């Protein structure tokens, strides 16, 4: 796989990509050139790896179809500098609700706009940007289906900042699963196609890092729903801004 690898930090699905360095790996001679994807690391908003994490922190677990995307232009300072990020919003349509918390802050949405990884550009070339993705997460691309564990984040702000509107958010790395062909693990991952067999192989190689994503690879949505319904939530801890924070 040919990649530019950017090491970055960020929060949740709208991770900010602060480039610290890069490296390239060449594809085998004569092999078709795969899609190039800039990879970044992002911090999880909430625990998201186990079934207990999901039923403790998610409001709903839903099957969604990504139907369209919208480009968010880079900042003027990035255009002038000749390098930066092009953002992306993806419209998600909820196909099925697999699980819901009894005291969920809001009913499961029918659709919403998801802040997704976009593209990066260099040398002022805005017409041929390179796709960006976060390690171990789908990019969330139109034409694909996913299972997402989501939570409602209330409106909040820090002093002096523009208020953040209330919105649906994912939990973190383990809360976004490819689901093409109604099969967990099959579909788009990190901007590349992944088969169910590949997902199961990765799960088998996970070792001590095995979580819900690995456990459910190759299974159906019904199997995941049954797993969640049989799982008891843990003690809920506060991460990030309080959901009731208000802005002056």
Order of alpha helices (4+ residues) and beta strands (2+ residues): beta-beta-alpha-beta-alpha-beta-beta-beta-beta-beta-beta-beta-beta-alpha-alpha-alpha
